[in-house]
Amino acid sequence: MLRWQWRIGVHLAIGLAILFASLVTTGAARAEVTAFKQAVAEAAARDDALAGFYRGNDYRPIWTGASARDTERRKALFAAIDAAELHGLPRGRYDPQGLMTQLANVRSPRDRGLVEVEMSRRFLRLARDLETGMLVPARIDEGIKREVPLRERAAYLSGIMQANPAEFFRDLPPSSHEYARLMKEKLRLESIAARGGWGRTVAVKSLEPGQSGAEVVDLRDRLTAMGYLRRSMSQSYDAEMQQAVQRFQNDHGLTPDGVAGPGTITEINRGVEDRLKSILVAMERERWVNIDHRNRHILVNITDFTARIFDNGSVTFETRAVIGSSKSGKQTPEFSDEMTYLEINPDWTVPRGILRRDYLPRLKNNPNALRHLQVVDSRGRVVPRGQVNFARYTAGNFPFNLRQPPSRNNALGTVKFMFPNPYAIYLHDTPEKHLFARETRAYSSGCIRLNDPYDFAYELLSRQEADPEPFFQKILKSGRQTRVSLETPVPVHLIYRTAFTKAKGNTQYRRDIYGRDAAIWSALAKAGVTLRPVQG
């Protein structure tokens, strides 16, 4: 059915429902218990939120009545369903055709009561999907610890009763600039897909400046189609093409050397459909996260290997980061919390997982291994190694901790940034500075290592210290382990985006290093999300 035919059918069905409602008002609606109310009570009984709402509303209609407010709500619901695909949601999930058929077939108060509750069910599904996403993050991947800020379902029903219905639906999706820009990119990619994509792929593993030939022409044409290179007849990998490759590399998290190596060719050859999947996943992820972009917050994008401090929606500080290894058990989890303090000259207590998995086996093999670590009992006392028979313990009954005293060679470097959480994840300095020069920086056991931890600390302390650098350096030079509390806790968001936007410039794309976005796309597709090229 064409969209315009569907809209006409919707209005016809709604008109029939209104007509019927007006005919029965003078009779059955006056009875204390009408067939309509009985049908609503029965249909809502198996859903506590619906049952409680209608019971509190004396089983009156909010969708199928003859009032002007009911009319507004009906129109707004069908309009929102009609627009669901703009948000990457499958319109069929809300079955507008089924609702239209039910409305058209209303012949009795009982029929109207049944469709009344069914409309509320579809409304609740759509409202929650728009506001906080279709999926339950924890069911997708164990590394997604995200707690979605769900609204009580009954609150949606009371909300649309009190608000302007059209405005209520407009306010449900994220209001962030990021979400709006992702929607814009979605439409752009759908239009490109409808025109056949970006053309032929480049059929070699690598190309370098100075080369020429058919493959260079394919590279030229693909970069041109993507908007990185102006149209030309050049068949050489010249300076202009090198600059275009660099721009592409910058937008895709690659080393911007202007050489189309294997990694760059792989990303250039990705089809528009792959990028569209990333956008749809990013939109779902944005619905999961309720970030107040106006206030100061820290954003760590795991796939981008960066940590940023935001104020009033703008980046005030940015640094490279090393994130958890892609190996099982070492991946950095996704969650949000609040940073409450930083510790200068920290010690390092080896996390129990690392101790059991990596260090205890080494100590059982050689009690003198890992000499930089102290053995500490449950009361924090250092225990001489000669008094510990490591061979007698297992991962489950080892009663000691391993601790590295403060020093510049400490695994945490000379400062750590704490947002206490169940996963023992935090941001910190590191003595392994060489890792920050690498393109892919997934080497830690889960925590976030910062390339510029001192400047990061200065920026955080700038809100409470007139001159944060001397303040920090004085403590650092003392060598004493010192905790500095943040007067105002700062929200920290560890996110995972293979597609994200900038206020100015092209949409950014990154590799799916942990495979999480592929799992999310699979779940979205299973729920009915499809890639929808825009025709025309």
Residue, then its C-alpha position, 0 to 999 in steps of 0.5 A: m500500500l502506498r503511503w498516501q493511500w495508507r494515510i487516507g485509510v487511517h483517517l477513514a478508520i478514525g472517522l468511523a471510530i469517532l462516528f461510532a463513539s458519538l452514536v453510543t455516547t447517549g446510551a451505554a456510556r451512561a451506565e455505571v459499568t458499560a460494555f466498553k469499560q468491561a472490555v477495557a478492564e479485561a483487555a488491560a488486565r494482564d498488563d499491570a501498567l495499563a490496568g492501573f492507568y485505566r482503573g485510575n482513569d475510571y476506564r475512560p477512553i483516551w484514543t477512541g472517544a469523540s472529544a477533540r483531545d481524543t482526536e488529537r491523540r489519535k492523529a498524533l499516534f498515527a503520525a508518529i508511527d508513520a515517522a518511525e522509520l526516520h528514527g531507524l525504527p521499523r514501522g511494522r513493529y507498531d502494526p498501523q495497518g492492524l490498528m486501522t483494520q480494528l478501528a474500521n471494524v468497530r461495531s460495538p462498545r466492546d470492539r471499541g474497548l478492545v481497540e482502545v487498549e490495543m492503541s495504548r499498547r502500541f503507543l507504549r511500545l513506540a514511546r519507549d522505543l523513541e525515548t530509550g531504544m528498542l533493545v535491552p543493552a545488557r542482553i546484547d553484550e556482557g560488556i555493555k553495562r549501560e543502565v537505560p533511564l527507563r520511564e514508568r510505562a504508566a507515566y507515558l499514558s498520563g503524560i500524553m493525556q496532559a500534554n499537547p500530543a504532537e509535542f509529546f511525541r516530538d519531545l520523546p527522542p533525544s534532543s541532542h545535536e548528536y542525534a539530530r546530526l545522525m538522523k541527517e546522515k541517515l537520510r544522506l546515506e539512504s539517498i546515496a544507497a538509492r543511487g547505487g552507492w559509491g561505485r566500484t571498489v578498489a581491487v588492490k591491497s594498497l596504493e601509494p603516491g606516484q602510482s597510476g593505472a586502473e586501480v588508481v582511477d577506481l580510488r579516484d572515483r570512489l573518493t570523488a563519490m564520497g566527497y573527498l576529491r573534486r572531479s578530474m580525469s587524472q589517472s595518477y596518485d598525485a598530491e591532490m589525491q594524497q590530500a584526499v586520502q588524508r582527509f578520509q583517514n582523519d574521518h575514519g580514525l586512521t593514521p593520516d599519512g596519505v598512503a592508501g595502505p591495506g587498512t585504508i583500502t579496507e575502509i574505503n571499500r566499505g559499502v554505504e550499507d555498512r556505514l548506514k548500519s553504523i548510523l542506525v546502531a549509533m541512533e539506538r545507542e544515543r537513545w540509551v544514553n541520557i547525557d546532559h550536554r549542557n553541563r561538564h562531563i567526560l566522554v570516552n569513546i572506546t572505538d576512537f581511543t580518546a577522552r574528552i572533557f565537554d563544557n556547554g556542549s563543546v570540547t574543552f580538552e581532548t587527549r589520546a587514550v589506550i583502552g582495554s584489549s580486545k581479548s575476552g575479559k579485558q575489554t573496556p565496559e560501557f557505563s556511566d558514573e561520576m568522577t569524585y576524586l583524583e589520586i596523585n602518586p597512587d599505589w596500584t592494587v592489582p585487580r583480583g581478576i588480573l591477579r587470578r588470571d595472570y599473576l598468581p600462575r607466574l608466582k606459583n611458577n617462580p615466587n621471586a617473579l614480579r619483584h616490583l609488587q608487594v604481597v599485602d594481607s587483608r589488613g594492608r600489611v606487607v608480607p615477606r615473600g618467604q612466608v608465602n607458599f604460593a603453590r598451595y593456593t588457587a585462584g579461589n582461595f588466595p588470601f593476599n593482594l598484590r600492591q605496587p607502591p607509588s613511583r613513576n614506574n607504577a602501572l598507574g603512572t603518577v595520577k589516577f581519576m576515580f569514579p568508583n564503580p563495580y567494574a574497577i575501571y578508572l582513568h589513569d597515567t601510564p609509564e608506557k607512553h609509546l603506545f599512544a603513537r599507535e593507530t589502534r590503542a587497545y592494550s590495557s586490562g580494561c582501564i583507560r590510560l591517558n596520554d596527557p594526564y597532567d593537563f587533564a588534571y589541570e582542566l578538572l581542577s580549574r573549577q576549584e583552584a585559581d592556579p591548578e598547575p602549581f597546586f598539582q605539581k606541588i603534591l606530585k613532587s612531594g611523592r606522597q599518595t594524596r587524594v584530591s576531591l572534586e568539589t563538584p562531581v563530574p559525570v563520566h560516560l564510557i561509550y562505544r560509537t563506530a559512527f559519531t558526528k562533529a559540530k562541523g565537518n564530516t561524520q566520523y566512522r571507526r572500526d568495531i574493535y570489540g564486535r559490539d555494534a555488529a551484535i547490536w545490528s543483528a538484534l535490530a535486524k531481528a526486531g525488524v529494522t531494515l536498510r531503507p534506500v530513499q527513492g528519487 
